[in-house]
């Protein structure tokens, strides 16, 4: 009797143990390794990643700003250094303008040398520096626009007017020995034939017949016209 009970107990124990073993296996097979949520990550690790990204972004922004500043400096420098004419050694010199009649303070006076002539005097107006070209002044007479021819064989040098510098040109209004000619009291003067603003200068009563004019000179004695 006892043997039957022991045998039954062993069978029952075996059944129970098998059931438990199967249950454990199922739990192991059905369940994966425990998952870790984002909240399980240490806060220090997350903030460190954010800080690294922020530092990288700041570095990129700084590099962009420095590049923009250098580009602006180069542009400004190029603009400042690019003005003027090249002096031949890499430096720049200001470009001076050609004189126009409206850049000049004009005056005249009558001279008795060489049978009489009119001395034209030209000075730059205050604050102006300009160049009288190496060419004859344009001097015209009367309503018909009679122009003075050259009194010299060759063209002279250009003259820079600035401050107290004065340029002189001599006009002989009558180079003929005849009694003919036009009676006038003013002359029209321009800096070249293309001057848009020629001026009228009072010279007193003169007789005009085949007039001539000298080049510009820096000494009045050099501006005496020959017949």
Secondary structure, 3 states (H helix, E strand, C coil): CHHHHHHHHHHHHHHHHHHHHHHHHHHHHHCCCCCCCHHHCCHHHHHHHHHHHHHHHHHHHHHHHHHHHHHHHHHHHHHHHCCCEECCCCCEECCCEECCHHHEEEEEEEECHHHCEEEEEEEECCCCCEEECCCCCEEEECCCCEECEECCCCCCCCEEECCCCEEEEEEECECCCCCCCEEEEEEEEECCCCCCCCEEEEEEEEEEECCEECCCECCHHHHCCCC
